[in-house]
């Protein structure tokens, strides 16, 4: 069995509008300790991350403790919204979850985000069979992965996890066969 822990980044500093370099807030930096405590007694074979600073910084203390270096996979990044800053982010998210093809100019749809993340995940599953891994990423990207395997996961489910930073979802696989997921409460 392969176990994949998807870790959503801790609280980001939304005053920084650049997705790639957006850091964690002071609270986000403190909340990483909850992630460390959760993984302390778990064996982790490998770690992967989105290239975004907030994703890497969220799992870095765990990796330091486990003496692991993350493999950065660009396709685990969050979806590109477009070239503009969205003031009503919840309404935008709802539109995307209601229509997986909806996107703004120069942005990505949830279908595109899902396809990109699933392709990356399938490659990781092929290379890491029987291992326990961490993939650090982003709420919408992780939600789209869960939706791919469980079509009952819709906007209402995403809305429950969306405010949670950090967030962990544990997905289990037998080879590439999906066995289920569980939301980790910590």
C-alpha positions as CSV (number, residue, x, y, z in Angstrom):
1,X,0.0,0.0,0.0
2,X,1.1,3.5,-0.8
3,X,0.1,6.3,1.6
4,X,0.1,9.9,0.4
5,X,-0.2,12.7,2.9
6,X,-1.3,15.9,1.0
7,X,-0.4,18.8,3.2
8,X,-2.0,22.1,2.5
9,X,0.3,25.1,3.4
10,X,-0.1,27.0,6.6
11,X,-1.6,30.5,6.7
12,X,-0.2,32.7,3.8
13,X,0.5,36.4,3.9
14,X,-2.1,37.6,1.5
15,X,-0.5,41.1,1.4
16,X,2.0,39.5,-1.0
17,X,0.2,39.0,-4.3
18,X,2.9,37.0,-6.0
19,X,1.9,33.4,-5.8
20,X,5.4,31.9,-6.1
21,X,7.0,34.0,-3.3
22,X,4.0,34.5,-0.9
23,X,5.4,33.7,2.5
24,X,3.6,32.4,5.6
25,X,2.3,34.7,8.2
26,X,3.7,34.7,11.8
27,X,0.7,32.4,12.7
28,X,1.5,30.2,9.7
29,X,5.0,29.8,10.9
30,X,3.8,28.9,14.3
31,X,1.2,26.5,13.0
32,X,3.9,24.4,11.3
33,X,4.6,22.9,14.7
34,X,1.2,21.2,14.5
35,X,2.3,19.5,11.3
36,X,5.6,18.5,12.8
37,X,3.8,17.0,15.8
38,X,1.5,15.0,13.6
39,X,4.3,13.5,11.5
40,X,6.7,13.0,14.4
41,X,5.8,9.3,14.9
42,X,5.2,8.5,11.2
43,X,7.8,7.0,8.9
44,X,8.1,9.1,5.7
45,X,10.0,7.8,2.8
46,X,9.9,10.8,0.4
47,X,8.6,14.3,0.2
48,X,7.4,16.3,-2.8
49,X,6.2,19.9,-3.0
50,X,4.8,22.6,-5.1
51,X,7.4,25.2,-6.0
52,X,5.5,27.9,-4.0
53,X,7.4,29.2,-1.0
54,X,4.4,28.8,1.4
55,X,4.1,25.0,0.5
56,X,7.8,24.3,1.0
57,X,8.0,26.4,4.2
58,X,5.1,24.5,5.7
59,X,6.7,21.1,5.6
60,X,10.4,22.2,6.0
61,X,10.5,21.6,9.8
62,X,9.1,18.0,9.2
63,X,11.7,17.4,6.5
64,X,14.5,18.8,8.8
65,X,13.4,16.4,11.5
66,X,13.2,13.4,9.1
67,X,16.4,14.4,7.2
68,X,14.6,14.6,3.9
69,X,14.9,17.0,1.0
70,X,11.7,17.7,-1.0
71,X,11.5,17.0,-4.7
72,X,9.9,20.1,-6.2
73,X,7.3,19.3,-8.8
74,X,5.9,22.3,-10.6
75,X,2.6,20.5,-11.5
76,X,1.7,20.4,-7.8
77,X,1.3,24.2,-7.8
78,X,-2.0,25.9,-7.1
79,X,-4.1,26.8,-10.1
80,X,-3.4,30.1,-11.8
81,X,-6.3,32.5,-11.2
82,X,-5.4,35.0,-13.9
83,X,-3.6,38.3,-14.0
84,X,-5.9,40.1,-11.6
85,X,-6.3,39.9,-7.8
86,X,-9.7,38.5,-6.8
87,X,-11.5,40.4,-4.1
88,X,-14.4,37.9,-3.7
89,X,-12.4,34.8,-3.6
90,X,-15.2,32.6,-2.2
91,X,-17.5,33.5,-5.1
92,X,-14.8,32.8,-7.6
93,X,-14.1,29.4,-6.1
94,X,-17.8,28.5,-6.0
95,X,-18.1,29.3,-9.8
96,X,-15.1,27.1,-10.5
97,X,-16.4,24.2,-8.5
98,X,-19.8,24.5,-10.2
99,X,-18.2,24.5,-13.6
100,X,-14.8,22.8,-13.8
101,X,-14.1,24.5,-17.1
102,X,-14.7,28.0,-15.7
103,X,-11.6,30.3,-15.7
104,X,-10.6,33.9,-16.0
105,X,-8.5,35.2,-18.8
106,X,-4.9,33.8,-18.5
107,X,-6.1,31.6,-15.7
108,X,-6.6,27.8,-15.2
109,X,-9.8,25.9,-14.8
110,X,-10.3,23.3,-12.1
111,X,-10.2,20.7,-14.9
112,X,-6.8,21.9,-16.0
113,X,-5.6,22.1,-12.5
114,X,-6.9,18.6,-11.7
115,X,-5.4,17.1,-14.9
116,X,-2.0,18.6,-14.1
117,X,-2.0,17.4,-10.5
118,X,-3.3,13.9,-11.3
119,X,-0.6,13.4,-13.9
120,X,2.0,14.4,-11.4
121,X,0.5,12.2,-8.7
122,X,0.3,9.2,-11.0
123,X,4.0,9.6,-11.8
124,X,4.8,9.8,-8.1
125,X,2.7,6.7,-7.4
126,X,4.5,4.8,-10.1
127,X,7.9,5.7,-8.6
128,X,7.0,5.3,-4.9
129,X,4.9,2.2,-4.7
130,X,4.6,0.9,-1.2
131,X,6.0,4.0,0.4
132,X,4.7,6.7,2.6
133,X,5.1,10.2,1.1
134,X,4.2,13.8,1.8
135,X,3.1,16.1,-1.0
136,X,2.9,19.7,0.1
137,X,0.5,21.8,-1.9
138,X,-2.6,24.0,-2.0
139,X,-6.2,23.7,-1.0
140,X,-7.8,23.9,-4.4
141,X,-5.3,21.6,-6.0
142,X,-5.7,19.0,-3.2
143,X,-9.5,19.4,-3.4
144,X,-9.4,18.7,-7.2
145,X,-7.3,15.6,-6.6
146,X,-9.8,14.3,-4.0
147,X,-12.7,15.1,-6.4
148,X,-10.9,13.1,-9.2
149,X,-11.0,10.0,-7.1
150,X,-14.3,10.7,-5.2
151,X,-16.8,12.6,-7.4
152,X,-19.0,13.2,-4.3
153,X,-16.3,15.7,-3.1
154,X,-17.9,19.0,-4.2
155,X,-17.8,22.7,-3.4
156,X,-19.5,22.1,0.0
157,X,-16.7,19.8,1.0
158,X,-14.0,22.1,-0.4
159,X,-15.6,25.0,1.5
160,X,-15.1,23.1,4.8
161,X,-11.4,22.6,4.2
162,X,-10.8,25.9,2.5
163,X,-10.3,28.0,5.7
164,X,-8.0,25.3,7.2
165,X,-4.4,26.2,7.1
166,X,-2.6,23.9,7.5
167,X,-4.7,20.9,6.4
168,X,-3.8,17.3,5.8
169,X,-5.6,14.7,3.7
170,X,-4.4,11.1,3.8
171,X,-5.0,9.1,0.6
172,X,-4.3,5.4,0.3
173,X,-3.5,3.5,-2.9
174,X,-2.8,-0.1,-3.9
175,X,-0.4,0.6,-6.9
176,X,-2.4,3.3,-8.7
177,X,-5.8,2.0,-7.5
178,X,-7.4,4.5,-5.1
179,X,-8.6,3.0,-1.8
180,X,-9.9,6.1,-0.1
181,X,-9.1,9.3,1.8
182,X,-9.4,10.7,5.2
183,X,-9.2,14.2,6.5
184,X,-6.7,14.4,9.4
185,X,-7.8,16.4,12.4
186,X,-5.0,17.7,14.4
